[in-house]
Amino acid sequence: MCCSVPNFIPISYTSSDGLALYARDYPAGGDATSAPALQQAAAQAVPASTPLRETVPARPIAARLPVICIHGLTRNSADFDEFAPAIAALGRRVLALDVRGRGHSERDPDPSHYTPQVYAEDVAKLMADLGIARAVFVGTSMGGLITIALAAQHIDLIAAAVLNDVGPVLSERGLARIAGYTGKAVAPASWNDAACYVKDINLCAFPDYQEHEWEKWARRAFEQDASGRLAPRYDPNIAIALQTGRLRTTSLASRMAFRRLVRKRPVLLVRGELSDLLETRQADWMRRAAPSMQYVEVPKVGHAPMLTEPPALQAIARFLASVP
């Protein structure tokens, strides 16, 4: 079975064009017993002068800016079911979104809406509905592209950003690999088959994963209908942008939006050492374009780190310690 998910409140909201969307809301403070190893790793990253009671509070601290977590292309909010409570335990409210067409969010009848710009407007709508003026963004892969798009459209909503293995310049090799499986018909006969499938397409990125981790991933990535059949938890039409070449390795607009983000806000780039989407060449371009950007590389992991790896979690905890 997949790991239990402590202390989140499901949120339903409506996009500006009428889609029913979903998010998980982890209250600040969280459960002092949840994800203890992750909390310990995060606490170790905070300066020694910071009292532990301020690092892992006994009750919610509402004054700190919330964190909004946005998943990758074929993923959903369950990707953050370990990371989110660890960050909430540091005193921040955490929202983990199901982007339209994924997880519990409604599928869009018009696939042309599956773009970072539309997704960014959905994020802005959720923040408006919840009365959130600013937030820290944690964007994995596509979630990072959504954050960059939001910087172009609503920079005022972003207080700081963590870009997880993504940027305005990407590798053709990684995009080709992702295009090779996204949207393809997959119908595993069992949960074991589902685990074998996710292992087959992701072993290159997580060579040290154990079988129980692939099983957990399968239960995040697939859902079971009333008849017991398994299907991916996303709309296959999200692949159209890849298949038609609309999702490109770079564009002037994305590079300009990235430069705007790093010029106006603190940014941390997390990169998997084995990543084929954000290879060393693309990461070096980003670091030259943004000398003030913080950077951490996660050893023995490809695209994209889960952010629960100690180097990633510790770097994010340090980064958050410098943000209101």
C-alpha positions in Angstrom: 0.0 0.0 0.0 1.0 3.6 -0.5 2.2 5.6 2.4 -0.4 7.3 4.6 -0.9 11.0 4.0 -1.2 13.0 7.3 -2.9 16.2 8.0 -4.1 17.7 4.7 -7.4 19.2 4.0 -8.9 18.7 0.5 -9.8 21.9 -1.3 -12.1 22.2 -4.3 -12.1 25.4 -6.4 -13.2 26.5 -9.8 -11.0 27.9 -12.6 -11.9 31.1 -14.4 -13.2 29.0 -17.3 -15.4 26.7 -15.1 -13.3 23.6 -14.4 -13.5 21.9 -11.0 -9.9 21.9 -9.6 -8.4 20.3 -6.5 -5.6 20.9 -4.0 -4.3 19.6 -0.7 -3.9 22.1 2.1 -1.4 21.2 4.8 -1.8 23.6 7.8 1.3 25.3 9.2 2.8 23.3 12.1 1.4 20.0 11.0 1.8 16.9 13.1 4.9 16.7 15.2 5.0 12.9 14.6 4.7 13.1 10.8 7.7 12.5 8.5 10.2 12.7 11.4 13.3 11.8 9.4 12.5 14.5 6.9 11.9 17.0 9.7 15.2 16.1 11.2 17.0 16.6 7.9 15.3 20.0 7.4 16.0 21.1 11.0 19.7 20.3 10.5 19.8 22.7 7.6 18.6 25.7 9.7 21.4 27.9 11.2 22.5 26.6 14.6 21.4 29.9 16.3 17.8 29.1 15.5 16.1 27.4 18.4 14.6 24.0 17.5 11.2 25.1 18.8 11.2 27.7 16.0 12.2 25.1 13.4 9.5 22.5 14.2 6.8 24.5 16.0 4.3 22.9 18.4 1.4 24.8 16.9 0.7 26.6 13.5 2.6 29.8 12.7 0.3 31.7 10.4 2.6 34.7 9.9 5.0 33.0 7.5 4.3 32.9 3.8 2.7 29.8 2.5 4.3 27.4 0.1 2.6 26.3 -3.1 3.9 23.0 -4.6 3.2 22.2 -8.3 3.9 18.8 -9.8 5.3 17.6 -13.1 3.7 16.9 -16.4 2.0 13.5 -15.8 2.1 13.7 -12.0 -0.3 15.0 -9.2 -0.3 16.4 -5.7 0.5 13.0 -4.2 4.1 13.5 -5.2 4.4 15.9 -2.3 2.8 13.6 0.3 6.1 13.4 2.2 7.7 16.7 1.3 4.7 18.8 2.2 4.2 17.8 5.8 7.9 18.2 6.4 7.8 21.8 5.2 4.5 22.4 7.1 6.3 21.2 10.2 8.7 24.1 9.7 5.9 26.6 10.3 4.4 27.2 6.8 1.1 26.4 5.3 1.6 24.2 2.2 -0.7 23.8 -0.7 -0.1 21.0 -3.2 -2.1 21.3 -6.4 -3.6 18.9 -8.9 -3.1 20.8 -12.2 -6.1 20.7 -14.5 -6.3 17.3 -16.2 -4.4 15.5 -13.4 -5.4 13.7 -10.2 -8.7 14.9 -8.8 -8.8 18.0 -11.0 -11.3 18.0 -14.0 -10.0 17.2 -17.5 -10.3 20.1 -19.9 -12.5 19.5 -22.9 -10.3 21.8 -24.9 -6.7 20.3 -24.9 -5.3 23.6 -26.2 -5.7 24.9 -22.7 -3.0 22.5 -21.4 -0.3 25.2 -21.3 1.8 26.8 -18.6 0.1 30.1 -19.1 -3.4 28.7 -18.5 -2.1 26.7 -15.5 -0.6 29.8 -14.1 -3.9 31.6 -14.2 -5.4 28.6 -12.3 -2.9 29.1 -9.6 -3.6 32.9 -9.5 -7.4 32.0 -9.2 -6.7 29.7 -6.2 -4.7 32.3 -4.4 -7.4 34.9 -5.0 -10.1 32.5 -3.7 -8.0 31.8 -0.5 -7.0 35.4 0.0 -3.2 34.6 -0.5 -1.4 37.7 -1.7 2.1 36.1 -2.0 3.6 32.6 -1.7 6.8 30.7 -2.1 6.6 28.4 -5.1 8.1 24.9 -5.4 7.8 23.7 -9.0 8.9 20.3 -10.2 9.5 20.1 -13.9 6.3 21.4 -15.5 5.5 23.0 -12.1 8.7 25.1 -12.5 7.6 26.1 -16.0 4.2 27.2 -14.5 6.1 29.2 -11.9 8.2 30.9 -14.6 4.9 31.6 -16.6 3.4 33.1 -13.4 6.5 35.4 -13.1 5.6 36.8 -16.5 1.9 37.3 -15.7 1.8 37.9 -11.9 5.2 38.5 -10.4 3.6 40.1 -7.4 2.2 36.7 -6.3 5.7 35.2 -6.1 7.8 35.8 -3.0 10.5 33.2 -3.9 10.8 30.1 -6.0 12.3 26.7 -6.0 12.8 25.3 -9.5 13.1 21.5 -9.4 15.1 20.2 -12.3 13.7 22.6 -14.9 14.3 26.0 -16.5 13.8 28.1 -19.6 16.3 26.0 -21.5 15.8 22.2 -21.7 17.5 19.2 -23.3 16.1 17.6 -26.4 17.1 14.2 -25.0 15.0 14.5 -21.9 12.0 15.9 -23.8 12.2 13.0 -26.3 12.2 10.5 -23.5 9.2 12.1 -21.8 7.3 12.3 -25.1 8.0 8.6 -25.6 5.6 7.6 -22.8 3.3 10.5 -22.1 -0.3 9.9 -23.3 0.4 6.4 -24.5 -2.3 3.8 -23.7 -1.4 1.9 -20.5 -3.7 -0.5 -18.7 -1.7 -2.5 -16.1 -3.4 -5.8 -15.1 -2.4 -5.4 -11.5 -0.7 -3.0 -9.0 2.4 -5.1 -9.5 2.3 -4.5 -13.2 1.8 -0.8 -12.6 4.9 -0.7 -10.4 6.8 -2.6 -13.1 5.7 0.0 -15.6 6.8 3.1 -13.6 10.1 1.3 -12.8 10.7 0.7 -16.5 10.3 4.3 -17.5 12.0 5.9 -14.5 14.8 3.5 -13.4 17.3 5.7 -15.4 16.4 8.5 -13.0 16.2 6.6 -9.8 18.7 3.7 -10.1 18.8 3.1 -6.3 15.1 2.8 -5.8 13.8 -0.3 -4.0 10.7 -2.3 -4.9 8.5 -0.7 -2.2 9.3 2.8 -3.7 8.1 1.7 -7.1 4.9 0.3 -5.5 4.3 3.7 -3.8 4.9 5.5 -7.0 2.5 3.3 -8.9 -0.3 4.1 -6.4 0.4 7.8 -6.9 0.4 7.5 -10.7 -2.5 5.2 -11.3 -6.1 5.0 -10.1 -8.6 2.1 -10.0 -12.1 2.4 -11.3 -15.2 0.7 -10.0 -14.5 -2.4 -12.1 -10.9 -2.7 -10.8 -9.2 -1.5 -13.9 -6.1 0.7 -13.6 -5.5 3.8 -15.6 -3.0 6.8 -15.3 -4.2 9.7 -13.2 -4.0 12.2 -16.0 -5.8 13.1 -19.3 -3.9 11.6 -22.2 -4.5 14.8 -24.2 -1.8 16.6 -22.1 0.6 14.9 -24.5 -0.6 16.9 -27.5 1.8 19.8 -26.8 4.7 17.4 -26.9 3.5 15.5 -30.0 2.9 18.7 -32.0 6.1 20.4 -31.0 4.4 23.2 -29.1 6.5 22.4 -26.0 9.9 23.4 -27.1 13.3 23.2 -25.5 13.4 27.0 -25.1 11.8 30.2 -26.2 12.5 33.9 -26.0 9.4 34.4 -23.8 10.5 31.7 -21.3 14.0 33.1 -21.1 12.8 36.6 -20.5 10.3 35.4 -17.8 13.1 33.5 -16.1 15.4 36.5 -16.1 12.5 38.6 -14.6 11.9 36.0 -11.9 15.6 35.8 -10.8 16.1 39.5 -11.0 13.1 40.3 -8.8 12.9 37.3 -6.4 15.1 34.8 -4.6 15.4 31.5 -6.6 16.8 28.1 -5.7 17.6 25.6 -8.5 17.5 22.0 -7.6 19.1 19.6 -10.2 19.3 15.8 -10.3 22.9 14.8 -11.0 21.6 12.3 -13.6 19.0 14.5 -15.1 18.4 14.2 -18.9 16.0 17.2 -19.0 18.2 19.7 -17.3 21.7 18.6 -18.2 24.8 20.3 -17.0 24.8 22.6 -20.1 21.4 23.9 -19.4 22.0 24.3 -15.7 25.2 26.2 -16.5 23.4 28.6 -18.8 20.9 29.3 -16.0 23.6 30.0 -13.5 25.4 32.3 -15.8 22.2 34.2 -16.5 21.4 34.4 -12.8 24.6 34.6 -10.7 22.5 35.3 -7.5 20.5 32.1 -7.9 21.1 29.4 -5.3 21.9 25.9 -6.6 22.0 22.4 -5.2 22.7 19.1 -7.1 21.2 15.8 -5.8 23.6 12.9 -6.3 22.5 9.6 -8.0 19.1 11.0 -9.0 17.8 12.0 -12.4 14.7 13.9 -13.5 13.3 14.9 -11.2 14.3 14.8 -7.5 11.4 14.0 -5.1 12.8 16.8 -2.9 12.8 14.4 0.1 16.5 13.6 -0.6 18.5 15.1 2.2 20.6 17.4 0.0 17.4 18.8 -1.6 15.4 19.1 1.6 18.3 20.7 3.5 18.9 23.2 0.7 15.2 24.1 0.6 15.0 24.5 4.4 18.0 26.9 4.3 16.4 28.7 1.4 13.0 29.0 3.3 14.8 30.3 6.4 15.7 33.4 4.5 12.2 34.1 3.2 9.5 35.8 5.3 
